[in-house]
Amino acid sequence: MDSVSGLVHGARADGAFLLRSAFSPPWSFRVRDEAPLSVAVCVAGTAWLTTDDGGTWRLGPGDVALLRGPDAYTVSGDPGVPPTIFVEPGQRCVDAAGRPVTDDLLDPGSRTWGNDHEGRDVLVTGTYATTAAVGDRLLKALPPVVVLARDGWSADLVDLLCAEVQRDAPGQDVFLDRLLDLVVLAAVRAWLASDDRAPAWHRAAGDRVVGPALTAVHERPDEPWTVASLAAESGVSRAAFARRFTELVGEPPLQYLTSWRLAVAADLLERTDATVESVARRVGYGSPFALSAAFTRVRGVSPTAHRARARGG
């Protein structure tokens, strides 16, 4: 598994909220739904994205933004227009007085929302409702906002996404989930290739010393790795490997190994019905008790509690 695959492996939409929005100026809405990850693609016209820390981005046709929650943000046709609509958890829309406004803005037949369904400014947005649908590795790696210009990612997906979000065909919800995953994959891959904020371990994947060891850990987390055996994967001495790994990745080899194993374990607990014992074996722990101890120490909850929380139990 390469570094990009390892990062986005956990992202798998399941009943994601996907919508086409159309507006005529002036317009502005504030999103405070606390979703772990949202995607906004500008299809036509212009949209301004503003965060509470003062960040402002202009989106033109084909541009995409990834927004990591739970922080609120504002989307508008002009950054000077105050929001009149507020998107709450569960995609519930209210006005400034807290009155529901969804029925006035939504056309369920076309999955279109906004003040003018033939408006100049058009967005397609997708929201991953739960952390389990995104994956810990991706959420921890992403900055709060990633914005990519049309020529910086696979913008051909815009046309397909816009067309499909308005269709109603058998299996359409599942099709849209997978299409949203493709948009995220394309955007993350472009971001990793172009942004110096990409995770240190991703940049280190191309290093001749660290790269082979990272690949080995990603592909075979169940092996009883030691610093010496990882150094052997790279063909260098133990001391040289440990020094280079820590320098490039930002943490010692065995600390990274533990975090990777627990991230894989978290995904398995969320997405499968495998027993804790089975998960422990698959990520290199000799017993469910060893996994539970490490999981609780690093993540603050037991594997069983993590699974229950991820599934809403």
C-alpha positions as a LaTeX table, in Angstrom:
\begin{tabular}{lrrr}
\hline
Residue & $x$ (\AA) & $y$ (\AA) & $z$ (\AA) \\
\hline
Met1 & 0.00 & 0.00 & 0.00 \\
Asp2 & 1.60 & 3.32 & $-1.05$ \\
Ser3 & 1.41 & 6.39 & 1.17 \\
Val4 & $-1.53$ & 7.95 & $-0.69$ \\
Ser5 & $-3.53$ & 4.72 & $-0.60$ \\
Gly6 & $-2.76$ & 4.33 & 3.06 \\
Leu7 & $-3.99$ & 7.84 & 3.77 \\
Val8 & $-7.31$ & 7.69 & 1.93 \\
His9 & $-8.04$ & 4.00 & 2.54 \\
Gly10 & $-10.40$ & 4.86 & 5.40 \\
Ala11 & $-12.44$ & 7.41 & 3.45 \\
Arg12 & $-15.63$ & 5.68 & 2.39 \\
Ala13 & $-18.84$ & 7.65 & 2.22 \\
Asp14 & $-21.93$ & 5.88 & 3.51 \\
Gly15 & $-25.14$ & 7.81 & 3.02 \\
Ala16 & $-23.19$ & 11.06 & 2.61 \\
Phe17 & $-25.13$ & 14.28 & 2.24 \\
Leu18 & $-24.64$ & 15.46 & $-1.36$ \\
Leu19 & $-26.34$ & 18.53 & $-2.80$ \\
Arg20 & $-26.30$ & 21.00 & $-5.67$ \\
Ser21 & $-26.69$ & 24.63 & $-4.55$ \\
Ala22 & $-27.66$ & 27.51 & $-6.83$ \\
Phe23 & $-27.82$ & 31.17 & $-5.88$ \\
Ser24 & $-28.34$ & 34.62 & $-7.31$ \\
Pro25 & $-26.55$ & 37.46 & $-5.47$ \\
Pro26 & $-26.62$ & 38.52 & $-2.77$ \\
Trp27 & $-26.29$ & 35.29 & $-0.84$ \\
Ser28 & $-24.38$ & 33.93 & 2.14 \\
Phe29 & $-24.75$ & 30.94 & 4.43 \\
Arg30 & $-22.83$ & 29.78 & 7.46 \\
Val31 & $-22.05$ & 26.10 & 7.98 \\
Arg32 & $-21.78$ & 24.96 & 11.58 \\
Asp33 & $-22.84$ & 21.34 & 11.16 \\
Glu34 & $-19.64$ & 20.03 & 12.86 \\
Ala35 & $-19.17$ & 17.46 & 10.07 \\
Pro36 & $-15.68$ & 15.88 & 10.10 \\
Leu37 & $-15.12$ & 16.49 & 6.39 \\
Ser38 & $-16.94$ & 18.47 & 3.72 \\
Val39 & $-16.21$ & 18.94 & 0.02 \\
Ala40 & $-17.27$ & 22.00 & $-1.98$ \\
Val41 & $-16.85$ & 22.20 & $-5.75$ \\
Cys42 & $-17.63$ & 25.41 & $-7.62$ \\
Val43 & $-19.49$ & 24.48 & $-10.79$ \\
Ala44 & $-20.32$ & 27.95 & $-12.14$ \\
Gly45 & $-19.96$ & 31.57 & $-11.08$ \\
Thr46 & $-18.09$ & 32.45 & $-7.92$ \\
Ala47 & $-18.13$ & 31.43 & $-4.27$ \\
Trp48 & $-16.12$ & 32.88 & $-1.39$ \\
Leu49 & $-15.07$ & 30.67 & 1.49 \\
Thr50 & $-14.33$ & 32.41 & 4.81 \\
Thr51 & $-13.12$ & 30.87 & 8.08 \\
Asp52 & $-13.24$ & 32.34 & 11.56 \\
Asp53 & $-9.46$ & 32.76 & 11.72 \\
Gly54 & $-9.60$ & 35.28 & 8.87 \\
Gly55 & $-8.83$ & 32.93 & 5.98 \\
Thr56 & $-10.57$ & 33.81 & 2.71 \\
Trp57 & $-10.54$ & 31.90 & $-0.56$ \\
Arg58 & $-12.22$ & 32.64 & $-3.89$ \\
Leu59 & $-13.56$ & 29.59 & $-5.73$ \\
Gly60 & $-14.12$ & 29.74 & $-9.47$ \\
Pro61 & $-15.51$ & 27.08 & $-11.82$ \\
Gly62 & $-13.76$ & 23.77 & $-11.28$ \\
Asp63 & $-12.07$ & 24.77 & $-8.02$ \\
Val64 & $-12.50$ & 22.45 & $-5.04$ \\
Ala65 & $-12.25$ & 22.91 & $-1.27$ \\
Leu66 & $-11.84$ & 20.26 & 1.41 \\
Leu67 & $-12.93$ & 21.45 & 4.86 \\
Arg68 & $-12.00$ & 19.51 & 7.98 \\
Gly69 & $-14.45$ & 19.95 & 10.85 \\
Pro70 & $-15.72$ & 20.67 & 13.32 \\
Asp71 & $-14.98$ & 24.40 & 12.89 \\
Ala72 & $-17.65$ & 26.59 & 11.29 \\
Tyr73 & $-17.16$ & 28.50 & 8.04 \\
Thr74 & $-19.10$ & 30.81 & 5.72 \\
Val75 & $-19.77$ & 30.47 & 1.99 \\
Ser76 & $-21.02$ & 33.48 & 0.06 \\
Gly77 & $-21.23$ & 35.23 & $-3.28$ \\
Asp78 & $-19.33$ & 38.15 & $-1.74$ \\
Pro79 & $-17.29$ & 38.03 & 1.49 \\
Gly80 & $-18.96$ & 41.26 & 2.64 \\
Val81 & $-22.47$ & 39.76 & 2.70 \\
Pro82 & $-23.55$ & 38.54 & 6.16 \\
Pro83 & $-25.07$ & 35.04 & 6.31 \\
Thr84 & $-28.85$ & 34.72 & 6.26 \\
Ile85 & $-28.93$ & 30.91 & 6.45 \\
Phe86 & $-27.27$ & 28.72 & 9.05 \\
Val87 & $-26.61$ & 25.01 & 8.47 \\
Glu88 & $-26.82$ & 23.15 & 11.78 \\
Pro89 & $-25.86$ & 19.54 & 12.70 \\
Gly90 & $-27.90$ & 17.04 & 10.74 \\
Gln91 & $-28.03$ & 19.50 & 7.80 \\
Arg92 & $-30.87$ & 21.39 & 9.44 \\
Cys93 & $-31.18$ & 24.91 & 8.02 \\
Val94 & $-32.41$ & 27.88 & 10.04 \\
Asp95 & $-32.51$ & 31.63 & 9.64 \\
Ala96 & $-30.88$ & 34.14 & 11.98 \\
Ala97 & $-33.82$ & 33.79 & 14.38 \\
Gly98 & $-33.54$ & 30.00 & 14.46 \\
Arg99 & $-36.63$ & 29.32 & 12.31 \\
Pro100 & $-36.41$ & 26.33 & 9.90 \\
Val101 & $-35.96$ & 27.37 & 6.26 \\
Thr102 & $-35.13$ & 24.09 & 4.51 \\
Asp103 & $-38.54$ & 23.69 & 2.88 \\
Asp104 & $-38.23$ & 27.10 & 1.23 \\
Leu105 & $-34.82$ & 26.39 & $-0.29$ \\
Leu106 & $-34.76$ & 22.73 & $-1.25$ \\
Asp107 & $-36.07$ & 21.04 & $-4.39$ \\
Pro108 & $-35.97$ & 17.34 & $-3.40$ \\
Gly109 & $-36.56$ & 16.13 & $-6.94$ \\
Ser110 & $-33.27$ & 17.55 & $-8.20$ \\
Arg111 & $-31.23$ & 17.63 & $-4.97$ \\
Thr112 & $-30.94$ & 21.38 & $-5.56$ \\
Trp113 & $-30.86$ & 23.95 & $-2.79$ \\
Gly114 & $-30.59$ & 27.75 & $-2.81$ \\
Asn115 & $-32.40$ & 31.04 & $-3.40$ \\
Asp116 & $-32.60$ & 30.59 & $-7.20$ \\
His117 & $-32.41$ & 27.13 & $-8.75$ \\
Glu118 & $-31.34$ & 28.75 & $-12.04$ \\
Gly119 & $-28.92$ & 31.09 & $-10.27$ \\
Arg120 & $-25.54$ & 32.28 & $-11.52$ \\
Asp121 & $-23.44$ & 30.78 & $-8.71$ \\
Val122 & $-23.57$ & 26.99 & $-8.50$ \\
Leu123 & $-21.86$ & 24.65 & $-6.03$ \\
Val124 & $-21.91$ & 20.93 & $-5.45$ \\
Thr125 & $-21.19$ & 20.01 & $-1.84$ \\
Gly126 & $-20.70$ & 16.69 & $-0.13$ \\
Thr127 & $-20.59$ & 16.05 & 3.60 \\
Tyr128 & $-19.19$ & 13.03 & 5.42 \\
Ala129 & $-21.45$ & 12.76 & 8.43 \\
Thr130 & $-19.21$ & 10.73 & 10.74 \\
Thr131 & $-15.53$ & 10.38 & 11.54 \\
Ala132 & $-15.81$ & 6.67 & 10.77 \\
Ala133 & $-16.76$ & 7.52 & 7.18 \\
Val134 & $-13.53$ & 9.46 & 6.68 \\
Gly135 & $-10.85$ & 7.69 & 8.69 \\
Asp136 & $-8.53$ & 8.99 & 11.38 \\
Arg137 & $-5.43$ & 9.04 & 9.18 \\
Leu138 & $-6.95$ & 11.42 & 6.64 \\
Leu139 & $-8.48$ & 13.75 & 9.22 \\
Lys140 & $-5.22$ & 14.01 & 11.14 \\
Ala141 & $-3.22$ & 14.68 & 7.98 \\
Leu142 & $-5.43$ & 17.36 & 6.43 \\
Pro143 & $-5.13$ & 21.04 & 7.37 \\
Pro144 & $-8.43$ & 22.77 & 8.24 \\
Val145 & $-8.87$ & 23.98 & 4.63 \\
Val146 & $-7.44$ & 22.72 & 1.34 \\
Val147 & $-8.29$ & 24.69 & $-1.81$ \\
Leu148 & $-7.22$ & 23.49 & $-5.25$ \\
Ala149 & $-7.60$ & 25.45 & $-8.49$ \\
Arg150 & $-9.20$ & 23.74 & $-11.47$ \\
Asp151 & $-5.85$ & 23.14 & $-13.19$ \\
Gly152 & $-4.41$ & 21.59 & $-10.01$ \\
Trp153 & $-6.64$ & 18.53 & $-9.74$ \\
Ser154 & $-8.88$ & 16.17 & $-11.76$ \\
Ala155 & $-11.54$ & 18.78 & $-12.45$ \\
Asp156 & $-13.26$ & 16.58 & $-15.05$ \\
Leu157 & $-14.99$ & 15.03 & $-12.06$ \\
Val158 & $-16.90$ & 18.31 & $-11.63$ \\
Asp159 & $-19.05$ & 17.70 & $-14.70$ \\
Leu160 & $-19.79$ & 14.11 & $-13.70$ \\
Leu161 & $-20.57$ & 15.04 & $-10.11$ \\
Cys162 & $-22.87$ & 17.88 & $-11.14$ \\
Ala163 & $-24.74$ & 15.69 & $-13.61$ \\
Glu164 & $-25.14$ & 12.72 & $-11.29$ \\
Val165 & $-26.22$ & 14.68 & $-8.22$ \\
Gln166 & $-29.39$ & 15.67 & $-10.11$ \\
Arg167 & $-30.19$ & 12.18 & $-11.37$ \\
Asp168 & $-32.51$ & 9.70 & $-9.68$ \\
Ala169 & $-31.65$ & 6.17 & $-10.80$ \\
Pro170 & $-31.50$ & 2.76 & $-9.11$ \\
Gly171 & $-28.56$ & 2.60 & $-6.76$ \\
Gln172 & $-28.00$ & 6.33 & $-7.08$ \\
Asp173 & $-27.20$ & 6.93 & $-3.41$ \\
Val174 & $-24.41$ & 4.34 & $-3.47$ \\
Phe175 & $-23.15$ & 5.68 & $-6.81$ \\
Leu176 & $-22.97$ & 9.21 & $-5.39$ \\
Asp177 & $-21.14$ & 7.96 & $-2.30$ \\
Arg178 & $-18.45$ & 6.37 & $-4.45$ \\
Leu179 & $-18.26$ & 9.43 & $-6.70$ \\
Leu180 & $-17.74$ & 11.64 & $-3.68$ \\
Asp181 & $-14.94$ & 9.32 & $-2.55$ \\
Leu182 & $-13.32$ & 9.74 & $-5.98$ \\
Val183 & $-13.47$ & 13.52 & $-5.68$ \\
Val184 & $-11.80$ & 13.34 & $-2.26$ \\
Leu185 & $-9.14$ & 10.94 & $-3.54$ \\
Ala186 & $-8.37$ & 13.17 & $-6.52$ \\
Ala187 & $-8.19$ & 16.29 & $-4.36$ \\
Val188 & $-6.05$ & 14.67 & $-1.65$ \\
Arg189 & $-3.67$ & 13.22 & $-4.20$ \\
Ala190 & $-3.23$ & 16.63 & $-5.83$ \\
Trp191 & $-2.75$ & 18.29 & $-2.44$ \\
Leu192 & $-0.11$ & 15.79 & $-1.37$ \\
Ala193 & 1.81 & 16.39 & $-4.58$ \\
Ser194 & 1.77 & 20.18 & $-4.38$ \\
Asp195 & 1.52 & 21.41 & $-0.79$ \\
Asp196 & 4.38 & 21.66 & 1.69 \\
Arg197 & 1.84 & 21.06 & 4.48 \\
Ala198 & 1.54 & 17.40 & 3.40 \\
Pro199 & 2.38 & 14.93 & 6.20 \\
Ala200 & 6.08 & 14.41 & 6.83 \\
Trp201 & 5.74 & 10.66 & 6.36 \\
His202 & 4.31 & 11.20 & 2.88 \\
Arg203 & 7.26 & 13.34 & 1.85 \\
Ala204 & 9.59 & 10.77 & 3.39 \\
Ala205 & 8.05 & 7.95 & 1.32 \\
Gly206 & 10.32 & 8.85 & $-1.60$ \\
Asp207 & 13.50 & 8.73 & 0.47 \\
Arg208 & 15.79 & 5.81 & $-0.38$ \\
Val209 & 16.37 & 5.02 & 3.31 \\
Val210 & 12.99 & 5.71 & 4.89 \\
Gly211 & 10.74 & 4.84 & 1.93 \\
Pro212 & 11.26 & 1.05 & 1.90 \\
Ala213 & 10.63 & 0.83 & 5.64 \\
Leu214 & 7.43 & 2.88 & 5.41 \\
Thr215 & 6.19 & 0.66 & 2.60 \\
Ala216 & 6.94 & $-2.44$ & 4.66 \\
Val217 & 5.08 & $-1.10$ & 7.69 \\
His218 & 2.09 & 0.01 & 5.61 \\
Glu219 & 1.80 & $-3.30$ & 3.76 \\
Arg220 & 2.67 & $-5.68$ & 6.62 \\
Pro221 & 1.74 & $-4.14$ & 9.98 \\
Asp222 & 1.31 & $-7.63$ & 11.45 \\
Glu223 & 5.03 & $-8.47$ & 11.29 \\
Pro224 & 7.10 & $-8.26$ & 14.52 \\
Trp225 & 9.04 & $-5.21$ & 13.37 \\
Thr226 & 12.04 & $-3.90$ & 15.26 \\
Val227 & 14.28 & $-0.97$ & 14.43 \\
Ala228 & 16.89 & $-3.47$ & 13.24 \\
Ser229 & 14.50 & $-5.34$ & 10.92 \\
Leu230 & 13.17 & $-2.08$ & 9.49 \\
Ala231 & 16.73 & $-0.90$ & 8.90 \\
Ala232 & 17.36 & $-4.17$ & 7.04 \\
Glu233 & 14.49 & $-3.32$ & 4.68 \\
Ser234 & 16.42 & $-0.20$ & 3.74 \\
Gly235 & 19.85 & $-1.81$ & 3.71 \\
Val236 & 21.46 & 0.56 & 6.22 \\
Ser237 & 22.68 & 0.34 & 9.79 \\
Arg238 & 20.25 & 0.49 & 12.69 \\
Ala239 & 21.65 & 3.80 & 13.96 \\
Ala240 & 21.67 & 5.46 & 10.53 \\
Phe241 & 18.13 & 4.31 & 9.85 \\
Ala242 & 16.72 & 5.49 & 13.18 \\
Arg243 & 18.37 & 8.88 & 12.80 \\
Arg244 & 17.16 & 9.38 & 9.22 \\
Phe245 & 13.63 & 8.15 & 9.97 \\
Thr246 & 13.19 & 10.46 & 12.96 \\
Glu247 & 14.61 & 13.40 & 11.01 \\
Leu248 & 12.23 & 13.00 & 8.04 \\
Val249 & 9.08 & 11.61 & 9.64 \\
Gly250 & 9.24 & 13.60 & 12.87 \\
Glu251 & 8.96 & 10.64 & 15.25 \\
Pro252 & 11.00 & 7.48 & 15.97 \\
Pro253 & 10.34 & 4.35 & 13.89 \\
Leu254 & 8.61 & 2.31 & 16.60 \\
Gln255 & 6.41 & 5.24 & 17.63 \\
Tyr256 & 5.28 & 5.60 & 14.02 \\
Leu257 & 4.74 & 1.82 & 13.81 \\
Thr258 & 2.46 & 1.96 & 16.84 \\
Ser259 & 0.41 & 4.87 & 15.49 \\
Trp260 & 0.03 & 3.12 & 12.12 \\
Arg261 & $-1.03$ & $-0.17$ & 13.69 \\
Leu262 & $-3.60$ & 1.56 & 15.87 \\
Ala263 & $-4.95$ & 3.58 & 12.93 \\
Val264 & $-5.43$ & 0.36 & 10.95 \\
Ala265 & $-7.01$ & $-1.27$ & 13.99 \\
Ala266 & $-9.41$ & 1.66 & 14.40 \\
Asp267 & $-10.52$ & 1.32 & 10.78 \\
Leu268 & $-11.05$ & $-2.43$ & 11.16 \\
Leu269 & $-13.08$ & $-1.93$ & 14.33 \\
Glu270 & $-15.26$ & 0.69 & 12.63 \\
Arg271 & $-15.80$ & $-1.06$ & 9.31 \\
Thr272 & $-15.83$ & $-4.78$ & 10.06 \\
Asp273 & $-17.30$ & $-7.16$ & 12.59 \\
Ala274 & $-13.91$ & $-8.77$ & 13.23 \\
Thr275 & $-13.29$ & $-9.65$ & 16.87 \\
Val276 & $-10.78$ & $-7.64$ & 18.88 \\
Glu277 & $-8.59$ & $-10.76$ & 18.92 \\
Ser278 & $-8.68$ & $-10.99$ & 15.12 \\
Val279 & $-7.93$ & $-7.27$ & 14.74 \\
Ala280 & $-5.02$ & $-7.62$ & 17.16 \\
Arg281 & $-3.45$ & $-10.37$ & 15.04 \\
Arg282 & $-3.89$ & $-8.39$ & 11.82 \\
Val283 & $-2.02$ & $-5.38$ & 13.19 \\
Gly284 & 0.81 & $-7.17$ & 14.96 \\
Tyr285 & $-0.34$ & $-7.56$ & 18.56 \\
Gly286 & 0.02 & $-10.95$ & 20.22 \\
Ser287 & $-3.26$ & $-10.79$ & 22.11 \\
Pro288 & $-6.42$ & $-8.70$ & 22.40 \\
Phe289 & $-5.17$ & $-7.56$ & 25.81 \\
Ala290 & $-1.98$ & $-6.14$ & 24.28 \\
Leu291 & $-3.97$ & $-4.30$ & 21.63 \\
Ser292 & $-6.45$ & $-3.02$ & 24.19 \\
Ala293 & $-3.67$ & $-1.70$ & 26.42 \\
Ala294 & $-1.94$ & 0.13 & 23.56 \\
Phe295 & $-5.21$ & 1.40 & 22.09 \\
Thr296 & $-6.41$ & 2.75 & 25.42 \\
Arg297 & $-3.06$ & 4.35 & 26.24 \\
Val298 & $-2.79$ & 6.19 & 22.91 \\
Arg299 & $-6.45$ & 6.88 & 22.06 \\
Gly300 & $-8.00$ & 7.15 & 25.48 \\
Val301 & $-10.70$ & 4.51 & 24.91 \\
Ser302 & $-10.72$ & 0.73 & 24.61 \\
Pro303 & $-11.16$ & $-0.95$ & 21.20 \\
Thr304 & $-14.69$ & $-2.02$ & 22.19 \\
Ala305 & $-15.65$ & 1.50 & 23.26 \\
His306 & $-14.16$ & 2.91 & 20.05 \\
Arg307 & $-16.25$ & 0.55 & 17.95 \\
Ala308 & $-19.41$ & 1.40 & 19.87 \\
Arg309 & $-18.81$ & 5.14 & 19.58 \\
Ala310 & $-18.06$ & 4.94 & 15.85 \\
Arg311 & $-21.33$ & 3.10 & 15.29 \\
Gly312 & $-23.36$ & 5.45 & 17.41 \\
Gly313 & $-23.76$ & 3.05 & 20.28 \\
\hline
\end{tabular}
